[in-house]
């Protein structure tokens, strides 16, 4: 079978490898589509080499959707499933993959597998940032960075399900798009400084995704006893500034949670959430997919298909 593998840092190859034999707690699935996430190419380029928990070659990709090959472990042959493998372990960008049964969830019949593959990592990241770490509630004001991206489009919709007032930063060309997802206020980062826009009417929670100076600026627009939730890693200067301002900070690293993903499926079935596919690539063109992802201007999520 074909697999997209990292053979050495900054060297990605499509290789022929054996179909995996699932372990006792795993399910073998025929892969239909795999979500493309920045963590994929960041690991490949060596930026996140500390996350690799096995020797190379390493199959990339950790979101997946497909069909169960053989019945067992609570699933039937042909069941449509999706899930997320542990980042840094052997991944999902292959024609078949073995994945722990506890890392899978059934795909609702009305949800295409391509859309399902785009959801696990961004949905779980957003859920854990907003609700587990941020404790976002009805009526709170929340600032979401990069609102038109994979994380942003997911976080907007989730925050609106609990009745939060959602503010996002994005470019003017994406204003109508993020507003259609539920954003209440849009700040054009190319023309406006979000600190100037929000310092007189601060927010309860900032969901930070890009690191750098944005973290320090964010402290200026958060209410006392509010919170900065980061998925990019907290700088020590940010932690120090937050303590002086009586603001909490927390870094989260996504973990698979079947219950949270099931809640997401309930929202999809009730038409309260939708996946946003920004581009679809055949696996043979995976390098182009990664190059587009690196540009940081994807609207929604990219997926690779077989």
Secondary structure, DSSP 8 states (H G I E B T S, - for coil): -EEEEEEETTEEEEEE-------TTEEEEEEEEEEE-HHHHHHHTTTTGGG--S-SSEE---EEEEEESS-BTTB-TT-EEEEE--TTSS-S-BSEEEEEGGGEEE--TTS-HHHHHTTHHHHHHHHIIIIIIS---TT-EEEESSTTBHHHHHHHHHHHHTT-EEEEEE-GGGHHHHHHHT-SEEEETTT--HHHHHTTS-EEEEEE-S-THHHHHHHTTEEEEEEEEESS---HHHHHHHHHTT-EEEE------HHHHHHHHHHHHTTS----EEEEEEGGGHHHHHHHHHTT--SBEEEEE-
